[in-house]
Amino acid sequence: MALKVKIYSTPTCPHCKAAKNYFKSLGIPFEDVDVSKDQREAELMVKKTHQYGVPVIELGNQIVIGFDRNKIDRILGVR
């Protein structure tokens, strides 16, 4: 079973865009949550991670703060 991927992002964040493009390039579907428009999801992100910055990427039950490609690859088992 594939990992569920959720990306907390904002429309103006270049690192968020890079993360989404990376998952698209790998052919991995993800849920994109715009925390600038969804206050409930923004609060959930902060509660889970104690982070206010984006992107925050959930890969199954693991969380990656920022677009940390090495950590993402390690979790996904790619490269």
ChimeraX commands (.cxc) that place a marker at each C-alpha (Angstrom):
marker #1 position 0.00,0.00,0.00 radius 0.5
marker #1 position 1.33,3.42,-0.96 radius 0.5
marker #1 position 1.99,6.07,1.66 radius 0.5
marker #1 position -0.62,8.79,2.00 radius 0.5
marker #1 position 1.07,12.10,1.21 radius 0.5
marker #1 position -0.24,15.45,2.44 radius 0.5
marker #1 position 1.50,18.76,1.76 radius 0.5
marker #1 position 0.65,21.79,3.87 radius 0.5
marker #1 position 1.47,24.78,1.69 radius 0.5
marker #1 position 0.67,28.33,0.60 radius 0.5
marker #1 position 0.34,29.62,-2.97 radius 0.5
marker #1 position 3.32,31.99,-2.67 radius 0.5
marker #1 position 5.82,29.49,-1.20 radius 0.5
marker #1 position 8.57,28.49,-3.69 radius 0.5
marker #1 position 9.65,25.49,-1.59 radius 0.5
marker #1 position 6.05,24.26,-1.54 radius 0.5
marker #1 position 5.92,24.49,-5.33 radius 0.5
marker #1 position 9.22,22.59,-5.60 radius 0.5
marker #1 position 7.94,19.85,-3.28 radius 0.5
marker #1 position 4.70,19.45,-5.24 radius 0.5
marker #1 position 6.61,19.33,-8.54 radius 0.5
marker #1 position 8.92,16.70,-7.08 radius 0.5
marker #1 position 6.05,14.43,-6.04 radius 0.5
marker #1 position 4.45,14.95,-9.48 radius 0.5
marker #1 position 7.76,13.98,-11.16 radius 0.5
marker #1 position 7.78,10.76,-9.11 radius 0.5
marker #1 position 4.16,10.06,-10.04 radius 0.5
marker #1 position 3.12,10.10,-6.38 radius 0.5
marker #1 position -0.35,11.52,-5.70 radius 0.5
marker #1 position -0.67,13.94,-2.79 radius 0.5
marker #1 position -3.25,16.04,-1.01 radius 0.5
marker #1 position -2.40,19.74,-1.20 radius 0.5
marker #1 position -3.68,21.76,1.76 radius 0.5
marker #1 position -3.54,25.55,1.42 radius 0.5
marker #1 position -3.10,26.68,5.01 radius 0.5
marker #1 position -3.57,30.33,4.00 radius 0.5
marker #1 position -7.22,29.50,3.21 radius 0.5
marker #1 position -7.97,26.66,5.64 radius 0.5
marker #1 position -7.61,27.81,9.25 radius 0.5
marker #1 position -8.58,24.41,10.69 radius 0.5
marker #1 position -5.86,22.62,8.71 radius 0.5
marker #1 position -3.35,25.36,9.61 radius 0.5
marker #1 position -4.09,24.82,13.31 radius 0.5
marker #1 position -3.81,21.05,12.84 radius 0.5
marker #1 position -0.41,21.46,11.16 radius 0.5
marker #1 position 0.89,23.61,14.04 radius 0.5
marker #1 position -0.51,21.21,16.63 radius 0.5
marker #1 position 1.18,18.23,14.97 radius 0.5
marker #1 position 4.54,19.87,14.25 radius 0.5
marker #1 position 4.88,23.08,16.30 radius 0.5
marker #1 position 5.84,24.68,12.96 radius 0.5
marker #1 position 4.30,27.76,11.41 radius 0.5
marker #1 position 6.37,27.65,8.22 radius 0.5
marker #1 position 5.56,25.67,5.11 radius 0.5
marker #1 position 5.94,23.27,3.48 radius 0.5
marker #1 position 5.17,20.59,6.01 radius 0.5
marker #1 position 4.91,17.20,4.33 radius 0.5
marker #1 position 3.20,14.19,5.86 radius 0.5
marker #1 position 4.35,10.85,4.46 radius 0.5
marker #1 position 2.16,8.28,6.16 radius 0.5
marker #1 position 2.86,8.81,9.87 radius 0.5
marker #1 position 6.18,10.61,9.31 radius 0.5
marker #1 position 6.56,14.37,8.97 radius 0.5
marker #1 position 9.14,16.27,6.94 radius 0.5
marker #1 position 9.63,19.96,7.73 radius 0.5
marker #1 position 10.52,21.90,4.61 radius 0.5
marker #1 position 11.41,20.41,1.24 radius 0.5
marker #1 position 14.08,18.00,2.50 radius 0.5
marker #1 position 14.56,15.87,-0.60 radius 0.5
marker #1 position 17.03,13.47,1.04 radius 0.5
marker #1 position 14.68,12.72,3.92 radius 0.5
marker #1 position 11.73,12.34,1.52 radius 0.5
marker #1 position 13.73,9.94,-0.66 radius 0.5
marker #1 position 14.78,7.93,2.39 radius 0.5
marker #1 position 11.17,7.60,3.60 radius 0.5
marker #1 position 9.94,6.68,0.12 radius 0.5
marker #1 position 12.85,4.32,-0.51 radius 0.5
marker #1 position 13.84,6.00,-3.79 radius 0.5
marker #1 position 17.30,6.83,-5.21 radius 0.5
marker link #1:1,2 radius 0.2
marker link #1:2,3 radius 0.2
marker link #1:3,4 radius 0.2
marker link #1:4,5 radius 0.2
marker link #1:5,6 radius 0.2
marker link #1:6,7 radius 0.2
marker link #1:7,8 radius 0.2
marker link #1:8,9 radius 0.2
marker link #1:9,10 radius 0.2
marker link #1:10,11 radius 0.2
marker link #1:11,12 radius 0.2
marker link #1:12,13 radius 0.2
marker link #1:13,14 radius 0.2
marker link #1:14,15 radius 0.2
marker link #1:15,16 radius 0.2
marker link #1:16,17 radius 0.2
marker link #1:17,18 radius 0.2
marker link #1:18,19 radius 0.2
marker link #1:19,20 radius 0.2
marker link #1:20,21 radius 0.2
marker link #1:21,22 radius 0.2
marker link #1:22,23 radius 0.2
marker link #1:23,24 radius 0.2
marker link #1:24,25 radius 0.2
marker link #1:25,26 radius 0.2
marker link #1:26,27 radius 0.2
marker link #1:27,28 radius 0.2
marker link #1:28,29 radius 0.2
marker link #1:29,30 radius 0.2
marker link #1:30,31 radius 0.2
marker link #1:31,32 radius 0.2
marker link #1:32,33 radius 0.2
marker link #1:33,34 radius 0.2
marker link #1:34,35 radius 0.2
marker link #1:35,36 radius 0.2
marker link #1:36,37 radius 0.2
marker link #1:37,38 radius 0.2
marker link #1:38,39 radius 0.2
marker link #1:39,40 radius 0.2
marker link #1:40,41 radius 0.2
marker link #1:41,42 radius 0.2
marker link #1:42,43 radius 0.2
marker link #1:43,44 radius 0.2
marker link #1:44,45 radius 0.2
marker link #1:45,46 radius 0.2
marker link #1:46,47 radius 0.2
marker link #1:47,48 radius 0.2
marker link #1:48,49 radius 0.2
marker link #1:49,50 radius 0.2
marker link #1:50,51 radius 0.2
marker link #1:51,52 radius 0.2
marker link #1:52,53 radius 0.2
marker link #1:53,54 radius 0.2
marker link #1:54,55 radius 0.2
marker link #1:55,56 radius 0.2
marker link #1:56,57 radius 0.2
marker link #1:57,58 radius 0.2
marker link #1:58,59 radius 0.2
marker link #1:59,60 radius 0.2
marker link #1:60,61 radius 0.2
marker link #1:61,62 radius 0.2
marker link #1:62,63 radius 0.2
marker link #1:63,64 radius 0.2
marker link #1:64,65 radius 0.2
marker link #1:65,66 radius 0.2
marker link #1:66,67 radius 0.2
marker link #1:67,68 radius 0.2
marker link #1:68,69 radius 0.2
marker link #1:69,70 radius 0.2
marker link #1:70,71 radius 0.2
marker link #1:71,72 radius 0.2
marker link #1:72,73 radius 0.2
marker link #1:73,74 radius 0.2
marker link #1:74,75 radius 0.2
marker link #1:75,76 radius 0.2
marker link #1:76,77 radius 0.2
marker link #1:77,78 radius 0.2
marker link #1:78,79 radius 0.2
view
